Amino acid sequence: MEGVHDVFVAGDYVYTVSFYDDTLAVWDISDPAKIIPVSSYTDSEGDYSLDGATEIIIQDEYLYTVS
């Protein structure tokens, strides 16, 4: 993932969004010595596009990206 623009920490997970490669990634940080990638999503043109996403907000179990 190149050019992370925002990071949001919730519990044992960190969420990152990249403007450059249109990717949202989730990382398990329960053991800071061993950070594990959990999942990622990349989309620059579809219905759920991350094109231009620069901010992450998590509220009431929902994740929002802002571009």
Backbone bond lengths (Angstrom), bond angles and torsions (degrees), N, CA, C in turn:
res aa  C-N    CA-C-N  psi(-1)  N-CA   C-N-CA  omega(-1)  CA-C   N-CA-C  phi
1 M - - - 1.454 - - 1.523 107.91 -
2 E 1.296 115.22 126.38 1.463 121.55 -176.99 1.522 110.52 -108.31
3 G 1.322 116.60 138.06 1.453 121.54 171.27 1.511 115.39 66.83
4 V 1.318 118.09 53.41 1.463 120.96 177.97 1.522 109.39 -60.74
5 H 1.324 116.23 128.29 1.457 121.37 -177.91 1.517 113.89 -103.75
6 D 1.329 117.31 -23.12 1.464 118.79 179.46 1.514 108.79 -151.47
7 V 1.339 114.47 150.48 1.455 123.09 178.97 1.514 107.40 -133.39
8 F 1.335 116.91 135.24 1.460 121.71 177.42 1.521 106.96 -131.77
9 V 1.333 116.87 126.32 1.457 121.85 -179.78 1.521 108.96 -105.20
10 A 1.337 115.33 130.28 1.466 121.66 177.04 1.527 107.76 -140.16
11 G 1.317 115.77 108.95 1.463 119.89 -178.70 1.520 111.05 63.21
12 D 1.335 115.71 -126.73 1.461 121.51 -178.46 1.525 112.88 -91.78
13 Y 1.331 117.25 14.56 1.458 120.27 -176.29 1.528 111.07 -125.96
14 V 1.322 114.10 146.84 1.463 120.18 172.60 1.527 106.23 -122.21
15 Y 1.310 114.72 138.22 1.461 122.85 -179.21 1.520 107.53 -113.86
16 T 1.323 116.74 132.37 1.455 121.07 179.71 1.526 109.64 -126.20
17 V 1.327 116.35 147.43 1.462 120.58 175.70 1.522 108.17 -130.57
18 S 1.337 114.68 137.84 1.453 121.29 -178.85 1.520 110.53 -117.25
19 F 1.307 115.96 123.97 1.456 123.42 176.49 1.525 110.89 -69.26
20 Y 1.332 117.05 -36.53 1.466 121.52 -173.51 1.518 114.00 -71.90
21 D 1.342 117.41 -40.39 1.464 118.00 -178.63 1.528 112.91 -115.90
22 D 1.344 116.80 15.49 1.470 122.49 173.03 1.533 112.11 52.98
23 T 1.320 115.86 48.49 1.462 121.06 -174.94 1.519 112.04 -126.36
24 L 1.316 114.69 135.70 1.462 123.61 170.46 1.523 106.07 -107.85
25 A 1.316 118.08 129.95 1.459 121.23 -179.35 1.524 110.09 -129.34
26 V 1.331 115.35 149.64 1.459 122.74 178.33 1.523 107.52 -121.34
27 W 1.332 115.29 133.12 1.462 121.94 -176.94 1.528 109.39 -126.71
28 D 1.319 116.93 137.63 1.467 122.70 174.83 1.521 107.83 -87.55
29 I 1.333 116.14 118.31 1.468 120.59 -178.14 1.527 111.22 -114.84
30 S 1.344 116.77 22.63 1.466 119.90 -179.33 1.527 111.60 -60.66
31 D 1.324 117.57 -28.83 1.460 122.97 173.59 1.527 106.82 -120.50
32 P 1.342 117.34 98.03 1.468 120.60 -176.05 1.531 114.31 -56.32
33 A 1.316 117.31 -21.88 1.461 120.34 178.25 1.530 111.65 -79.67
34 K 1.333 116.38 -14.32 1.462 120.80 -178.18 1.531 109.19 -140.78
35 I 1.319 117.08 79.39 1.464 122.45 179.44 1.530 108.24 -76.80
36 I 1.338 115.77 128.61 1.458 121.34 -173.71 1.526 110.39 -116.69
37 P 1.343 117.77 128.17 1.464 119.17 174.18 1.537 109.01 -69.34
38 V 1.330 116.65 132.64 1.462 121.87 -177.84 1.522 110.36 -102.07
39 S 1.326 116.17 -46.51 1.450 120.12 -175.57 1.522 109.57 -163.22
40 S 1.340 115.28 161.13 1.463 119.45 172.96 1.525 108.89 -151.16
41 Y 1.310 114.26 157.55 1.457 121.50 -179.52 1.518 107.83 -140.07
42 T 1.321 116.47 128.55 1.463 121.63 179.25 1.522 109.08 -126.69
43 D 1.331 116.37 129.61 1.458 120.66 177.31 1.526 107.96 -161.26
44 S 1.312 116.60 125.40 1.460 119.73 179.55 1.527 112.88 -115.44
45 E 1.345 117.60 -4.72 1.454 118.48 -175.70 1.528 114.59 -139.52
46 G 1.303 119.82 -11.05 1.459 121.81 -173.62 1.517 113.86 -81.85
47 D 1.316 115.03 -170.78 1.465 121.31 179.49 1.519 112.75 -62.21
48 Y 1.327 116.81 -28.78 1.461 121.28 -178.94 1.522 110.09 -113.01
49 S 1.312 116.03 45.52 1.455 123.24 -174.49 1.528 112.13 -62.11
50 L 1.316 114.50 140.22 1.460 121.84 173.81 1.525 110.91 -103.92
51 D 1.312 116.78 12.76 1.459 121.85 -179.26 1.527 109.90 -58.85
52 G 1.322 116.00 116.90 1.456 121.18 179.13 1.516 115.24 84.48
53 A 1.332 118.00 6.61 1.469 120.37 -179.19 1.526 110.68 -66.06
54 T 1.328 115.74 130.39 1.462 120.36 -177.52 1.526 113.15 -129.77
55 E 1.323 117.92 -4.36 1.463 120.24 -175.87 1.522 110.09 -147.81
56 I 1.345 115.73 146.25 1.457 123.11 176.97 1.518 108.38 -118.82
57 I 1.328 115.51 137.20 1.458 121.37 174.28 1.526 107.09 -133.36
58 I 1.322 117.32 130.99 1.453 121.29 174.84 1.519 107.20 -117.81
59 Q 1.334 114.82 126.14 1.464 120.55 -179.08 1.527 108.56 -149.10
60 D 1.315 116.06 131.67 1.465 122.10 177.43 1.526 112.34 50.87
61 E 1.324 116.94 47.84 1.463 123.79 177.61 1.527 114.65 67.27
62 Y 1.322 118.22 13.37 1.456 122.51 176.16 1.513 109.61 -116.22
63 L 1.326 115.83 142.20 1.452 121.33 177.09 1.528 108.27 -108.35
64 Y 1.318 115.39 130.97 1.475 121.45 179.56 1.522 107.66 -120.75
65 T 1.320 116.00 145.25 1.467 120.94 170.35 1.518 108.28 -116.27
66 V 1.313 114.75 148.67 1.465 121.14 -178.34 1.519 107.93 -121.18
67 S 1.326 116.19 135.29 1.462 119.12 176.53 1.505 110.11 -129.00
